[in-house]
């Protein structure tokens, strides 16, 4: 809307007769008239802003959040279950905005497969693909309706149909299944439509230094472990466009990358040609310059004895997207700076990454030292800080250092990753954190491996330790096979009493916290690498640890705490070790505190329980979490599988799942989609929901 504006104080003052302006300017600035007009201008500006917002509120794309339900009501939109803001989904109105915006277009094409696909994405915020399973039935064809692409037996000369079997993009015909698709069993029948969802997202890691094995062999993972690379989905151009493999966050296979390298790798075919792929999944950089597509090949680089199975031909760089390995041809010079941009899979914004993180603004006058801009190393930046201020790592580099943080009395040292960065810190010795009276320390957004974080007792008065969006690698690191280097070893040791530890949206290994300290964790994972190993205990490993509070956390391993003020919506997955006589989860003080809406061993010694699982001894075998993977480094790490009992999948206080991914509200997303499918499916059709990842 083009409406005249510009009623600021200076403009209003110039509209006054000259005699009044001259008299007012002759007085001490600002004159009384100028001051009055400044106040009037502020009110006019507020009114203009309100008028602009009222105009914006007429459109679903620009309206305020409160207006979304009202616009939806005009077209008969029925709201669904609200989803949490911390899940990165926005409020209930945030997801409703996309649905309301698409409602008219969806209703015009009601019952078509493209509408069901778009609807699934709008409702769940997961990538989706819809399949009409009658198209994949093997049956005698009518001569007036020949389906040349439908074959009972796959063509063994074509790799893609074979690779897609049992997946969302399958094209091989099947015999009829009569089981009900709504229960997730039968698929191939005339009325059946399958909705495939991708629970894992793709997370970028930009210009991450490759880890050197030797002059010719390099690893993409900053931890030097196998790493499956993921597709960065390209957006679909039209609402009628069906999703293809490039439009979903799928693991990248070798044959897929080799066949469609232009879709997945690099921004340009050759160094002299223009950009043709602005959002690639993988890019290599040698000494800061992108390696063009023409110089890249795809190889199977799995182990073959002490070497790898293949090496690239002359003048080429080889990539294995399944193992995250890169090889350099023998005739090419050894790169001095070798980096890669790629995408990895994970379930949520947890443990740090190149995603937006909520962060309190620095107070005025706070000293900020940036690495590598102001100082080349993190330790040099900490030394320059003087014990109070911020060290910000402004890239996704890999830093191999030995650090010590000393905070002055009443000071606060923050060691953090810059926004949209994920640096890796490989420690050569434990990271010692000490401080004066009332001192605080914050670690934010880092990936830490090699050694634990240590808060000693001697000469230390550190009051608070904050860990946010942090990963302290369980087992201290990963070896070449992806196994933990030191299973069960602590990643955080706090020997000082009276230190309060706060953990938010982080992944940590085992914890050793002093009896006199306290620990409060939310939306986090604590992993001792085995359910029988101690995940939480005192540093001497012979006495109970600190007071423990958990909100929506997953703990893998035994827990022995001084007290449990509040444990809620959590998973305590622990078992007694061989010869153990005490329960795997116990609290010394059980007169105070509460454990609610939590899974824990039935024989656990805890404060009063409320709506916990299992509720009876006979339910111990049936009601237990079933994880997709408990191996750190795997994309589906700590994700609950579909076979997990409903008592856990919907067992939290708000009927979401228990554990660290509670704030994803997966059951609510699924319920919302089932509600909407009933509205948009044609009569006689049945729909089932399946998870691709």
Secondary structure as the mmCIF struct_conf table of DSSP 4:
data_model
#
loop_
_struct_conf.conf_type_id
_struct_conf.id
_struct_conf.beg_label_comp_id
_struct_conf.beg_label_asym_id
_struct_conf.beg_label_seq_id
_struct_conf.end_label_comp_id
_struct_conf.end_label_asym_id
_struct_conf.end_label_seq_id
HELX_RH_AL_P HELX_RH_AL_P1 UNK A 9 UNK A 14
TURN_TY1_P TURN_TY1_P1 UNK A 15 UNK A 15
BEND BEND1 UNK A 16 UNK A 16
HELX_RH_AL_P HELX_RH_AL_P2 UNK A 18 UNK A 26
BEND BEND2 UNK A 27 UNK A 30
HELX_LH_PP_P HELX_LH_PP_P1 UNK A 31 UNK A 31
HELX_RH_AL_P HELX_RH_AL_P3 UNK A 32 UNK A 56
TURN_TY1_P TURN_TY1_P2 UNK A 57 UNK A 58
BEND BEND3 UNK A 59 UNK A 59
TURN_TY1_P TURN_TY1_P3 UNK A 60 UNK A 62
BEND BEND4 UNK A 63 UNK A 63
HELX_RH_3T_P HELX_RH_3T_P1 UNK A 65 UNK A 67
HELX_RH_AL_P HELX_RH_AL_P4 UNK A 68 UNK A 74
TURN_TY1_P TURN_TY1_P4 UNK A 75 UNK A 76
HELX_LH_PP_P HELX_LH_PP_P2 UNK A 77 UNK A 79
HELX_RH_3T_P HELX_RH_3T_P2 UNK A 85 UNK A 87
TURN_TY1_P TURN_TY1_P5 UNK A 88 UNK A 89
HELX_RH_AL_P HELX_RH_AL_P5 UNK A 92 UNK A 108
TURN_TY1_P TURN_TY1_P6 UNK A 109 UNK A 111
BEND BEND5 UNK A 112 UNK A 112
HELX_RH_AL_P HELX_RH_AL_P6 UNK A 113 UNK A 124
BEND BEND6 UNK A 125 UNK A 126
STRN STRN1 UNK A 127 UNK A 132
HELX_RH_3T_P HELX_RH_3T_P3 UNK A 133 UNK A 136
STRN STRN2 UNK A 137 UNK A 137
HELX_LH_PP_P HELX_LH_PP_P3 UNK A 140 UNK A 142
TURN_TY1_P TURN_TY1_P7 UNK A 143 UNK A 144
BEND BEND7 UNK A 145 UNK A 145
TURN_TY1_P TURN_TY1_P8 UNK A 148 UNK A 149
BEND BEND8 UNK A 152 UNK A 153
TURN_TY1_P TURN_TY1_P9 UNK A 156 UNK A 157
HELX_RH_AL_P HELX_RH_AL_P7 UNK A 159 UNK A 163
TURN_TY1_P TURN_TY1_P10 UNK A 164 UNK A 166
BEND BEND9 UNK A 167 UNK A 167
TURN_TY1_P TURN_TY1_P11 UNK A 168 UNK A 169
STRN STRN3 UNK A 174 UNK A 174
BEND BEND10 UNK A 179 UNK A 179
HELX_RH_3T_P HELX_RH_3T_P4 UNK A 181 UNK A 183
TURN_TY1_P TURN_TY1_P12 UNK A 184 UNK A 184
BEND BEND11 UNK A 185 UNK A 185
BEND BEND12 UNK A 189 UNK A 189
TURN_TY1_P TURN_TY1_P13 UNK A 190 UNK A 191
STRN STRN4 UNK A 192 UNK A 198
HELX_LH_PP_P HELX_LH_PP_P4 UNK A 200 UNK A 200
STRN STRN5 UNK A 201 UNK A 209
HELX_LH_PP_P HELX_LH_PP_P5 UNK A 210 UNK A 210
STRN STRN6 UNK A 211 UNK A 212
BEND BEND13 UNK A 213 UNK A 216
STRN STRN7 UNK A 217 UNK A 219
BEND BEND14 UNK A 220 UNK A 221
TURN_TY1_P TURN_TY1_P14 UNK A 222 UNK A 223
BEND BEND15 UNK A 224 UNK A 225
STRN STRN8 UNK A 230 UNK A 230
HELX_LH_PP_P HELX_LH_PP_P6 UNK A 233 UNK A 236
BEND BEND16 UNK A 237 UNK A 238
TURN_TY1_P TURN_TY1_P15 UNK A 239 UNK A 240
HELX_LH_PP_P HELX_LH_PP_P7 UNK A 241 UNK A 243
HELX_RH_3T_P HELX_RH_3T_P5 UNK A 245 UNK A 247
BEND BEND17 UNK A 248 UNK A 248
HELX_LH_PP_P HELX_LH_PP_P8 UNK A 250 UNK A 250
STRN STRN9 UNK A 251 UNK A 251
HELX_LH_PP_P HELX_LH_PP_P9 UNK A 252 UNK A 253
HELX_RH_AL_P HELX_RH_AL_P8 UNK A 254 UNK A 259
BEND BEND18 UNK A 260 UNK A 260
HELX_RH_AL_P HELX_RH_AL_P9 UNK A 261 UNK A 264
STRN STRN10 UNK A 265 UNK A 265
BEND BEND19 UNK A 267 UNK A 267
BEND BEND20 UNK A 269 UNK A 270
TURN_TY1_P TURN_TY1_P16 UNK A 271 UNK A 272
BEND BEND21 UNK A 273 UNK A 273
HELX_LH_PP_P HELX_LH_PP_P10 UNK A 274 UNK A 275
TURN_TY1_P TURN_TY1_P17 UNK A 278 UNK A 279
BEND BEND22 UNK A 281 UNK A 281
STRN STRN11 UNK A 282 UNK A 282
STRN STRN12 UNK A 283 UNK A 286
TURN_TY1_P TURN_TY1_P18 UNK A 287 UNK A 288
STRN STRN13 UNK A 289 UNK A 290
HELX_LH_PP_P HELX_LH_PP_P11 UNK A 291 UNK A 292
HELX_RH_3T_P HELX_RH_3T_P6 UNK A 293 UNK A 295
STRN STRN14 UNK A 296 UNK A 298
STRN STRN15 UNK A 303 UNK A 304
TURN_TY1_P TURN_TY1_P19 UNK A 305 UNK A 306
STRN STRN16 UNK A 307 UNK A 308
BEND BEND23 UNK A 309 UNK A 309
HELX_LH_PP_P HELX_LH_PP_P12 UNK A 312 UNK A 313
TURN_TY1_P TURN_TY1_P20 UNK A 314 UNK A 315
STRN STRN17 UNK A 317 UNK A 320
TURN_TY1_P TURN_TY1_P21 UNK A 321 UNK A 324
STRN STRN18 UNK A 325 UNK A 328
TURN_TY1_P TURN_TY1_P22 UNK A 330 UNK A 331
BEND BEND24 UNK A 332 UNK A 332
HELX_LH_PP_P HELX_LH_PP_P13 UNK A 333 UNK A 335
BEND BEND25 UNK A 336 UNK A 337
STRN STRN19 UNK A 338 UNK A 346
BEND BEND26 UNK A 347 UNK A 349
BEND BEND27 UNK A 351 UNK A 351
BEND BEND28 UNK A 354 UNK A 355
HELX_LH_PP_P HELX_LH_PP_P14 UNK A 360 UNK A 363
TURN_TY1_P TURN_TY1_P23 UNK A 364 UNK A 365
STRN STRN20 UNK A 368 UNK A 371
TURN_TY1_P TURN_TY1_P24 UNK A 372 UNK A 374
STRN STRN21 UNK A 375 UNK A 375
BEND BEND29 UNK A 376 UNK A 377
HELX_RH_AL_P HELX_RH_AL_P10 UNK A 378 UNK A 385
TURN_TY1_P TURN_TY1_P25 UNK A 386 UNK A 386
BEND BEND30 UNK A 387 UNK A 388
STRN STRN22 UNK A 389 UNK A 393
BEND BEND31 UNK A 395 UNK A 395
STRN STRN23 UNK A 398 UNK A 401
STRN STRN24 UNK A 404 UNK A 407
TURN_TY1_P TURN_TY1_P26 UNK A 409 UNK A 410
STRN STRN25 UNK A 412 UNK A 417
HELX_LH_PP_P HELX_LH_PP_P15 UNK A 418 UNK A 418
TURN_TY1_P TURN_TY1_P27 UNK A 419 UNK A 420
STRN STRN26 UNK A 424 UNK A 427
BEND BEND32 UNK A 428 UNK A 429
STRN STRN27 UNK A 431 UNK A 435
TURN_TY1_P TURN_TY1_P28 UNK A 437 UNK A 438
STRN STRN28 UNK A 439 UNK A 444
BEND BEND33 UNK A 445 UNK A 445
STRN STRN29 UNK A 447 UNK A 449
BEND BEND34 UNK A 450 UNK A 451
STRN STRN30 UNK A 453 UNK A 455
BEND BEND35 UNK A 457 UNK A 457
TURN_TY1_P TURN_TY1_P29 UNK A 458 UNK A 459
STRN STRN31 UNK A 462 UNK A 468
BEND BEND36 UNK A 469 UNK A 469
STRN STRN32 UNK A 471 UNK A 472
TURN_TY1_P TURN_TY1_P30 UNK A 474 UNK A 475
BEND BEND37 UNK A 476 UNK A 477
STRN STRN33 UNK A 478 UNK A 478
TURN_TY1_P TURN_TY1_P31 UNK A 480 UNK A 481
BEND BEND38 UNK A 482 UNK A 482
STRN STRN34 UNK A 484 UNK A 484
BEND BEND39 UNK A 485 UNK A 486
TURN_TY1_P TURN_TY1_P32 UNK A 487 UNK A 488
STRN STRN35 UNK A 490 UNK A 494
BEND BEND40 UNK A 496 UNK A 496
TURN_TY1_P TURN_TY1_P33 UNK A 497 UNK A 498
STRN STRN36 UNK A 500 UNK A 504
BEND BEND41 UNK A 505 UNK A 505
STRN STRN37 UNK A 507 UNK A 508
STRN STRN38 UNK A 510 UNK A 513
TURN_TY1_P TURN_TY1_P34 UNK A 515 UNK A 516
STRN STRN39 UNK A 518 UNK A 522
BEND BEND42 UNK A 523 UNK A 523
STRN STRN40 UNK A 525 UNK A 527
BEND BEND43 UNK A 529 UNK A 530
TURN_TY1_P TURN_TY1_P35 UNK A 531 UNK A 532
BEND BEND44 UNK A 533 UNK A 533
STRN STRN41 UNK A 534 UNK A 537
TURN_TY1_P TURN_TY1_P36 UNK A 539 UNK A 540
BEND BEND45 UNK A 541 UNK A 543
STRN STRN42 UNK A 545 UNK A 545
BEND BEND46 UNK A 546 UNK A 546
STRN STRN43 UNK A 547 UNK A 551
BEND BEND47 UNK A 552 UNK A 552
STRN STRN44 UNK A 554 UNK A 556
BEND BEND48 UNK A 557 UNK A 557
STRN STRN45 UNK A 558 UNK A 563
BEND BEND49 UNK A 565 UNK A 565
STRN STRN46 UNK A 566 UNK A 568
BEND BEND50 UNK A 569 UNK A 569
STRN STRN47 UNK A 571 UNK A 573
HELX_LH_PP_P HELX_LH_PP_P16 UNK A 576 UNK A 577
TURN_TY1_P TURN_TY1_P37 UNK A 578 UNK A 579
BEND BEND51 UNK A 582 UNK A 582
BEND BEND52 UNK A 584 UNK A 584
STRN STRN48 UNK A 585 UNK A 589
BEND BEND53 UNK A 591 UNK A 592
STRN STRN49 UNK A 594 UNK A 596
BEND BEND54 UNK A 597 UNK A 597
STRN STRN50 UNK A 599 UNK A 599
TURN_TY1_P TURN_TY1_P38 UNK A 602 UNK A 603
STRN STRN51 UNK A 605 UNK A 605
BEND BEND55 UNK A 607 UNK A 607
STRN STRN52 UNK A 608 UNK A 610
BEND BEND56 UNK A 611 UNK A 611
STRN STRN53 UNK A 613 UNK A 613
BEND BEND57 UNK A 616 UNK A 616
HELX_RH_3T_P HELX_RH_3T_P7 UNK A 617 UNK A 619
TURN_TY1_P TURN_TY1_P39 UNK A 620 UNK A 622
BEND BEND58 UNK A 623 UNK A 623
STRN STRN54 UNK A 627 UNK A 627
BEND BEND59 UNK A 628 UNK A 628
STRN STRN55 UNK A 629 UNK A 629
BEND BEND60 UNK A 631 UNK A 631
TURN_TY1_P TURN_TY1_P40 UNK A 632 UNK A 633
BEND BEND61 UNK A 634 UNK A 634
TURN_TY1_P TURN_TY1_P41 UNK A 635 UNK A 636
STRN STRN56 UNK A 637 UNK A 637
TURN_TY1_P TURN_TY1_P42 UNK A 638 UNK A 638
HELX_LH_PP_P HELX_LH_PP_P17 UNK A 639 UNK A 639
STRN STRN57 UNK A 640 UNK A 640
HELX_LH_PP_P HELX_LH_PP_P18 UNK A 641 UNK A 641
TURN_TY1_P TURN_TY1_P43 UNK A 642 UNK A 643
BEND BEND62 UNK A 644 UNK A 644
HELX_RH_AL_P HELX_RH_AL_P11 UNK A 646 UNK A 649
TURN_TY1_P TURN_TY1_P44 UNK A 650 UNK A 650
BEND BEND63 UNK A 652 UNK A 652
TURN_TY1_P TURN_TY1_P45 UNK A 653 UNK A 654
BEND BEND64 UNK A 655 UNK A 656
BEND BEND65 UNK A 658 UNK A 659
TURN_TY1_P TURN_TY1_P46 UNK A 660 UNK A 661
HELX_RH_3T_P HELX_RH_3T_P8 UNK A 662 UNK A 664
HELX_RH_AL_P HELX_RH_AL_P12 UNK A 666 UNK A 680
BEND BEND66 UNK A 681 UNK A 681
HELX_LH_PP_P HELX_LH_PP_P19 UNK A 682 UNK A 682
TURN_TY1_P TURN_TY1_P47 UNK A 683 UNK A 684
STRN STRN58 UNK A 686 UNK A 691
#
